Amino acid sequence: MGSNFLDKTPLVAQGPTRATVRGEMLPDSESVLDKADEQLAEVRQMYEESLQQKQPSGRLLATIKNVLDNQRSALEFIAHAIYEQHGKKGSKCYYPYAHNAAEFNAVFDKNLPGVRAARPDIATAIQAHQPYQAEHGSLGYLVTLSNENKHRNLSPQSRREHRRFEVRRDGATMSMDADAYLRGDIKFNFGPGVEIRIAGHRVNSEAELRAVMQEVIYVDWLFTDTGSSVIATLESIQSTVRQTAEDVSKAAGL
């Protein structure tokens, strides 16, 4: 299954990877997702250093691979547990990922033979957690990126630079590309009540603003195959997989 999972499934921000109230799921799945949470924290710690070096370290790439492997494994554990209880024995089983609703039944029966006939409610629960569902589009990223890790090399990251500045007053914020300021004849009055911050640091004069504007650069690593931010993608996948694992585990009585 390739990157065409991403044709109609944009990455949607899912919020924190750990919900305030967490549901129950298959213990093996919960264990690997908890490990993925720990590895995500390691990725965040290594991220800034790798950006300063202008290339991802081997350790960072390996940790990203481990996060994706554990996220994928969480759903494979559930698929295996479901198949053991309700499937047609003698076949291999995998969590099914369909490109669209029309092909779901065929994909499901190929990956979990016998389960849909025995437990159509489980098939319904899994169908609600597919890459073609807008709120679960992150699963398409998981399929693409974990396939790259398992069968080829980890998708390389690209470096993106972006300059922005913010002007704040009375609780309101104006955010603008740095180049828009540098090209235009725009003036700011550094009087009482006006607060200008760049990268979280307050700027107290126009001269200081111009100097900092030339120095502050926001950078990020992108997955080449998806064009998406590494951190944002991993966090979105983590949140989506955790919710999927909870919902399907509950439906299957795991």
LOKOL-619191 format. One record per residue (C-alpha): residue number from 0; x, z, y; residue in three letters. Coordinates in steps of 0.1 Angstrom, whole numbers. Example, Ala and Ser with C-alpha at 12.3 -4.5 7.8 and 13.67 -1.06 7.14 Angstrom:
<atom nr="0" u="123" w="78" v="-45" rest="Ala"/>
<atom nr="1" u="137" w="71" v="-11" rest="Ser"/>
***
This chain:
<atom nr="0" u="0" w="0" v="0" rest="Met"/>
<atom nr="1" u="16" w="-11" v="32" rest="Gly"/>
<atom nr="2" u="14" w="-8" v="70" rest="Ser"/>
<atom nr="3" u="-19" w="-27" v="72" rest="Asn"/>
<atom nr="4" u="-35" w="7" v="68" rest="Phe"/>
<atom nr="5" u="-27" w="11" v="105" rest="Leu"/>
<atom nr="6" u="-46" w="-20" v="117" rest="Asp"/>
<atom nr="7" u="-78" w="-1" v="126" rest="Lys"/>
<atom nr="8" u="-67" w="35" v="124" rest="Thr"/>
<atom nr="9" u="-51" w="47" v="156" rest="Pro"/>
<atom nr="10" u="-32" w="80" v="156" rest="Leu"/>
<atom nr="11" u="-55" w="107" v="169" rest="Val"/>
<atom nr="12" u="-42" w="140" v="181" rest="Ala"/>
<atom nr="13" u="-54" w="168" v="158" rest="Gln"/>
<atom nr="14" u="-42" w="199" v="176" rest="Gly"/>
<atom nr="15" u="-21" w="227" v="161" rest="Pro"/>
<atom nr="16" u="-10" w="223" v="125" rest="Thr"/>
<atom nr="17" u="-23" w="257" v="116" rest="Arg"/>
<atom nr="18" u="-60" w="264" v="122" rest="Ala"/>
<atom nr="19" u="-70" w="298" v="135" rest="Thr"/>
<atom nr="20" u="-94" w="301" v="106" rest="Val"/>
<atom nr="21" u="-79" w="285" v="75" rest="Arg"/>
<atom nr="22" u="-101" w="275" v="45" rest="Gly"/>
<atom nr="23" u="-91" w="278" v="9" rest="Glu"/>
<atom nr="24" u="-75" w="251" v="-11" rest="Met"/>
<atom nr="25" u="-57" w="244" v="-44" rest="Leu"/>
<atom nr="26" u="-28" w="269" v="-44" rest="Pro"/>
<atom nr="27" u="-1" w="243" v="-52" rest="Asp"/>
<atom nr="28" u="-13" w="222" v="-23" rest="Ser"/>
<atom nr="29" u="-13" w="252" v="1" rest="Glu"/>
<atom nr="30" u="23" w="260" v="-10" rest="Ser"/>
<atom nr="31" u="36" w="225" v="-2" rest="Val"/>
<atom nr="32" u="17" w="224" v="31" rest="Leu"/>
<atom nr="33" u="31" w="258" v="41" rest="Asp"/>
<atom nr="34" u="66" w="244" v="33" rest="Lys"/>
<atom nr="35" u="59" w="214" v="54" rest="Ala"/>
<atom nr="36" u="50" w="237" v="83" rest="Asp"/>
<atom nr="37" u="84" w="254" v="80" rest="Glu"/>
<atom nr="38" u="101" w="220" v="78" rest="Gln"/>
<atom nr="39" u="82" w="208" v="109" rest="Leu"/>
<atom nr="40" u="96" w="238" v="128" rest="Ala"/>
<atom nr="41" u="131" w="227" v="117" rest="Glu"/>
<atom nr="42" u="124" w="192" v="129" rest="Val"/>
<atom nr="43" u="114" w="205" v="163" rest="Arg"/>
<atom nr="44" u="146" w="226" v="165" rest="Gln"/>
<atom nr="45" u="168" w="196" v="157" rest="Met"/>
<atom nr="46" u="149" w="172" v="179" rest="Tyr"/>
<atom nr="47" u="164" w="178" v="213" rest="Glu"/>
<atom nr="48" u="200" w="178" v="200" rest="Glu"/>
<atom nr="49" u="194" w="145" v="183" rest="Ser"/>
<atom nr="50" u="180" w="130" v="215" rest="Leu"/>
<atom nr="51" u="210" w="141" v="235" rest="Gln"/>
<atom nr="52" u="233" w="125" v="209" rest="Gln"/>
<atom nr="53" u="211" w="93" v="211" rest="Lys"/>
<atom nr="54" u="208" w="90" v="174" rest="Gln"/>
<atom nr="55" u="190" w="109" v="147" rest="Pro"/>
<atom nr="56" u="212" w="131" v="125" rest="Ser"/>
<atom nr="57" u="212" w="127" v="87" rest="Gly"/>
<atom nr="58" u="198" w="162" v="85" rest="Arg"/>
<atom nr="59" u="169" w="154" v="108" rest="Leu"/>
<atom nr="60" u="161" w="123" v="88" rest="Leu"/>
<atom nr="61" u="162" w="142" v="55" rest="Ala"/>
<atom nr="62" u="139" w="169" v="69" rest="Thr"/>
<atom nr="63" u="114" w="143" v="82" rest="Ile"/>
<atom nr="64" u="114" w="128" v="47" rest="Lys"/>
<atom nr="65" u="108" w="163" v="32" rest="Asn"/>
<atom nr="66" u="78" w="169" v="55" rest="Val"/>
<atom nr="67" u="62" w="136" v="45" rest="Leu"/>
<atom nr="68" u="69" w="142" v="8" rest="Asp"/>
<atom nr="69" u="52" w="176" v="9" rest="Asn"/>
<atom nr="70" u="23" w="163" v="29" rest="Gln"/>
<atom nr="71" u="17" w="135" v="3" rest="Arg"/>
<atom nr="72" u="22" w="159" v="-26" rest="Ser"/>
<atom nr="73" u="-5" w="182" v="-13" rest="Ala"/>
<atom nr="74" u="-31" w="155" v="-19" rest="Leu"/>
<atom nr="75" u="-15" w="144" v="-52" rest="Glu"/>
<atom nr="76" u="-18" w="179" v="-66" rest="Phe"/>
<atom nr="77" u="-55" w="179" v="-58" rest="Ile"/>
<atom nr="78" u="-60" w="145" v="-74" rest="Ala"/>
<atom nr="79" u="-42" w="156" v="-106" rest="His"/>
<atom nr="80" u="-63" w="188" v="-108" rest="Ala"/>
<atom nr="81" u="-95" w="168" v="-104" rest="Ile"/>
<atom nr="82" u="-85" w="143" v="-129" rest="Tyr"/>
<atom nr="83" u="-75" w="169" v="-155" rest="Glu"/>
<atom nr="84" u="-110" w="184" v="-153" rest="Gln"/>
<atom nr="85" u="-132" w="153" v="-149" rest="His"/>
<atom nr="86" u="-111" w="121" v="-155" rest="Gly"/>
<atom nr="87" u="-108" w="97" v="-184" rest="Lys"/>
<atom nr="88" u="-77" w="108" v="-202" rest="Lys"/>
<atom nr="89" u="-47" w="86" v="-209" rest="Gly"/>
<atom nr="90" u="-43" w="71" v="-174" rest="Ser"/>
<atom nr="91" u="-22" w="79" v="-144" rest="Lys"/>
<atom nr="92" u="-39" w="94" v="-114" rest="Cys"/>
<atom nr="93" u="-33" w="94" v="-77" rest="Tyr"/>
<atom nr="94" u="-52" w="104" v="-46" rest="Tyr"/>
<atom nr="95" u="-71" w="72" v="-36" rest="Pro"/>
<atom nr="96" u="-65" w="55" v="-2" rest="Tyr"/>
<atom nr="97" u="-88" w="26" v="7" rest="Ala"/>
<atom nr="98" u="-85" w="2" v="35" rest="His"/>
<atom nr="99" u="-122" w="1" v="42" rest="Asn"/>
<atom nr="100" u="-156" w="14" v="28" rest="Ala"/>
<atom nr="101" u="-163" w="-18" v="9" rest="Ala"/>
<atom nr="102" u="-133" w="-13" v="-14" rest="Glu"/>
<atom nr="103" u="-135" w="25" v="-17" rest="Phe"/>
<atom nr="104" u="-153" w="26" v="-51" rest="Asn"/>
<atom nr="105" u="-128" w="2" v="-67" rest="Ala"/>
<atom nr="106" u="-98" w="20" v="-53" rest="Val"/>
<atom nr="107" u="-112" w="54" v="-64" rest="Phe"/>
<atom nr="108" u="-120" w="43" v="-99" rest="Asp"/>
<atom nr="109" u="-85" w="28" v="-103" rest="Lys"/>
<atom nr="110" u="-68" w="59" v="-91" rest="Asn"/>
<atom nr="111" u="-91" w="85" v="-106" rest="Leu"/>
<atom nr="112" u="-108" w="67" v="-136" rest="Pro"/>
<atom nr="113" u="-139" w="85" v="-149" rest="Gly"/>
<atom nr="114" u="-142" w="110" v="-121" rest="Val"/>
<atom nr="115" u="-168" w="92" v="-100" rest="Arg"/>
<atom nr="116" u="-192" w="89" v="-130" rest="Ala"/>
<atom nr="117" u="-187" w="126" v="-139" rest="Ala"/>
<atom nr="118" u="-186" w="140" v="-104" rest="Arg"/>
<atom nr="119" u="-200" w="117" v="-77" rest="Pro"/>
<atom nr="120" u="-200" w="146" v="-52" rest="Asp"/>
<atom nr="121" u="-162" w="147" v="-54" rest="Ile"/>
<atom nr="122" u="-160" w="109" v="-48" rest="Ala"/>
<atom nr="123" u="-182" w="115" v="-17" rest="Thr"/>
<atom nr="124" u="-159" w="143" v="-4" rest="Ala"/>
<atom nr="125" u="-128" w="121" v="-8" rest="Ile"/>
<atom nr="126" u="-146" w="91" v="8" rest="Gln"/>
<atom nr="127" u="-150" w="113" v="39" rest="Ala"/>
<atom nr="128" u="-113" w="116" v="41" rest="His"/>
<atom nr="129" u="-100" w="80" v="41" rest="Gln"/>
<atom nr="130" u="-76" w="62" v="65" rest="Pro"/>
<atom nr="131" u="-104" w="39" v="77" rest="Tyr"/>
<atom nr="132" u="-123" w="69" v="90" rest="Gln"/>
<atom nr="133" u="-113" w="73" v="127" rest="Ala"/>
<atom nr="134" u="-109" w="110" v="125" rest="Glu"/>
<atom nr="135" u="-86" w="107" v="95" rest="His"/>
<atom nr="136" u="-65" w="77" v="106" rest="Gly"/>
<atom nr="137" u="-34" w="99" v="102" rest="Ser"/>
<atom nr="138" u="-37" w="94" v="65" rest="Leu"/>
<atom nr="139" u="-28" w="57" v="70" rest="Gly"/>
<atom nr="140" u="4" w="68" v="87" rest="Tyr"/>
<atom nr="141" u="11" w="91" v="58" rest="Leu"/>
<atom nr="142" u="7" w="63" v="33" rest="Val"/>
<atom nr="143" u="30" w="39" v="53" rest="Thr"/>
<atom nr="144" u="57" w="64" v="60" rest="Leu"/>
<atom nr="145" u="58" w="82" v="27" rest="Ser"/>
<atom nr="146" u="60" w="48" v="9" rest="Asn"/>
<atom nr="147" u="90" w="39" v="30" rest="Glu"/>
<atom nr="148" u="106" w="72" v="21" rest="Asn"/>
<atom nr="149" u="99" w="70" v="-17" rest="Lys"/>
<atom nr="150" u="107" w="33" v="-23" rest="His"/>
<atom nr="151" u="131" w="23" v="5" rest="Arg"/>
<atom nr="152" u="150" w="41" v="32" rest="Asn"/>
<atom nr="153" u="133" w="63" v="58" rest="Leu"/>
<atom nr="154" u="119" w="42" v="86" rest="Ser"/>
<atom nr="155" u="145" w="42" v="114" rest="Pro"/>
<atom nr="156" u="136" w="57" v="148" rest="Gln"/>
<atom nr="157" u="139" w="41" v="182" rest="Ser"/>
<atom nr="158" u="148" w="59" v="214" rest="Arg"/>
<atom nr="159" u="123" w="57" v="242" rest="Arg"/>
<atom nr="160" u="131" w="68" v="278" rest="Glu"/>
<atom nr="161" u="104" w="76" v="303" rest="His"/>
<atom nr="162" u="106" w="92" v="338" rest="Arg"/>
<atom nr="163" u="77" w="110" v="354" rest="Arg"/>
<atom nr="164" u="72" w="136" v="381" rest="Phe"/>
<atom nr="165" u="43" w="159" v="391" rest="Glu"/>
<atom nr="166" u="30" w="173" v="423" rest="Val"/>
<atom nr="167" u="8" w="204" v="421" rest="Arg"/>
<atom nr="168" u="-14" w="221" v="446" rest="Arg"/>
<atom nr="169" u="-44" w="245" v="443" rest="Asp"/>
<atom nr="170" u="-46" w="240" v="405" rest="Gly"/>
<atom nr="171" u="-46" w="202" v="408" rest="Ala"/>
<atom nr="172" u="-18" w="180" v="394" rest="Thr"/>
<atom nr="173" u="-7" w="145" v="403" rest="Met"/>
<atom nr="174" u="15" w="128" v="377" rest="Ser"/>
<atom nr="175" u="33" w="95" v="383" rest="Met"/>
<atom nr="176" u="60" w="73" v="369" rest="Asp"/>
<atom nr="177" u="93" w="80" v="386" rest="Ala"/>
<atom nr="178" u="99" w="43" v="394" rest="Asp"/>
<atom nr="179" u="67" w="42" v="413" rest="Ala"/>
<atom nr="180" u="81" w="68" v="437" rest="Tyr"/>
<atom nr="181" u="116" w="53" v="439" rest="Leu"/>
<atom nr="182" u="102" w="18" v="448" rest="Arg"/>
<atom nr="183" u="76" w="30" v="473" rest="Gly"/>
<atom nr="184" u="76" w="45" v="508" rest="Asp"/>
<atom nr="185" u="61" w="78" v="497" rest="Ile"/>
<atom nr="186" u="66" w="111" v="516" rest="Lys"/>
<atom nr="187" u="59" w="146" v="505" rest="Phe"/>
<atom nr="188" u="55" w="176" v="528" rest="Asn"/>
<atom nr="189" u="72" w="206" v="512" rest="Phe"/>
<atom nr="190" u="50" w="231" v="531" rest="Gly"/>
<atom nr="191" u="32" w="262" v="520" rest="Pro"/>
<atom nr="192" u="11" w="258" v="489" rest="Gly"/>
<atom nr="193" u="27" w="225" v="477" rest="Val"/>
<atom nr="194" u="46" w="228" v="444" rest="Glu"/>
<atom nr="195" u="65" w="199" v="429" rest="Ile"/>
<atom nr="196" u="79" w="202" v="394" rest="Arg"/>
<atom nr="197" u="100" w="179" v="372" rest="Ile"/>
<atom nr="198" u="104" w="187" v="336" rest="Ala"/>
<atom nr="199" u="90" w="222" v="344" rest="Gly"/>
<atom nr="200" u="115" w="229" v="371" rest="His"/>
<atom nr="201" u="104" w="234" v="407" rest="Arg"/>
<atom nr="202" u="119" w="211" v="434" rest="Val"/>
<atom nr="203" u="122" w="226" v="469" rest="Asn"/>
<atom nr="204" u="132" w="196" v="491" rest="Ser"/>
<atom nr="205" u="128" w="158" v="492" rest="Glu"/>
<atom nr="206" u="166" w="154" v="488" rest="Ala"/>
<atom nr="207" u="165" w="176" v="457" rest="Glu"/>
<atom nr="208" u="135" w="156" v="445" rest="Leu"/>
<atom nr="209" u="154" w="123" v="448" rest="Arg"/>
<atom nr="210" u="184" w="137" v="431" rest="Ala"/>
<atom nr="211" u="165" w="152" v="402" rest="Val"/>
<atom nr="212" u="144" w="121" v="398" rest="Met"/>
<atom nr="213" u="175" w="101" v="389" rest="Gln"/>
<atom nr="214" u="186" w="126" v="363" rest="Glu"/>
<atom nr="215" u="155" w="138" v="344" rest="Val"/>
<atom nr="216" u="146" w="116" v="315" rest="Ile"/>
<atom nr="217" u="119" w="122" v="289" rest="Tyr"/>
<atom nr="218" u="130" w="108" v="255" rest="Val"/>
<atom nr="219" u="114" w="106" v="221" rest="Asp"/>
<atom nr="220" u="120" w="92" v="187" rest="Trp"/>
<atom nr="221" u="96" w="66" v="173" rest="Leu"/>
<atom nr="222" u="89" w="55" v="138" rest="Phe"/>
<atom nr="223" u="97" w="18" v="139" rest="Thr"/>
<atom nr="224" u="69" w="9" v="114" rest="Asp"/>
<atom nr="225" u="42" w="27" v="133" rest="Thr"/>
<atom nr="226" u="55" w="27" v="169" rest="Gly"/>
<atom nr="227" u="44" w="64" v="171" rest="Ser"/>
<atom nr="228" u="62" w="95" v="181" rest="Ser"/>
<atom nr="229" u="79" w="113" v="152" rest="Val"/>
<atom nr="230" u="68" w="148" v="162" rest="Ile"/>
<atom nr="231" u="32" w="138" v="172" rest="Ala"/>
<atom nr="232" u="28" w="118" v="140" rest="Thr"/>
<atom nr="233" u="40" w="145" v="117" rest="Leu"/>
<atom nr="234" u="18" w="171" v="134" rest="Glu"/>
<atom nr="235" u="-13" w="149" v="133" rest="Ser"/>
<atom nr="236" u="-7" w="141" v="96" rest="Ile"/>
<atom nr="237" u="-2" w="178" v="88" rest="Gln"/>
<atom nr="238" u="-35" w="188" v="105" rest="Ser"/>
<atom nr="239" u="-54" w="160" v="88" rest="Thr"/>
<atom nr="240" u="-39" w="166" v="53" rest="Val"/>
<atom nr="241" u="-46" w="204" v="56" rest="Arg"/>
<atom nr="242" u="-83" w="197" v="65" rest="Gln"/>
<atom nr="243" u="-86" w="171" v="37" rest="Thr"/>
<atom nr="244" u="-71" w="195" v="11" rest="Ala"/>
<atom nr="245" u="-95" w="223" v="21" rest="Glu"/>
<atom nr="246" u="-126" w="201" v="21" rest="Asp"/>
<atom nr="247" u="-118" w="183" v="-12" rest="Val"/>
<atom nr="248" u="-107" w="215" v="-29" rest="Ser"/>
<atom nr="249" u="-140" w="231" v="-19" rest="Lys"/>
<atom nr="250" u="-161" w="202" v="-32" rest="Ala"/>
<atom nr="251" u="-142" w="201" v="-65" rest="Ala"/>
<atom nr="252" u="-143" w="239" v="-70" rest="Gly"/>
<atom nr="253" u="-105" w="241" v="-72" rest="Leu"/>
***
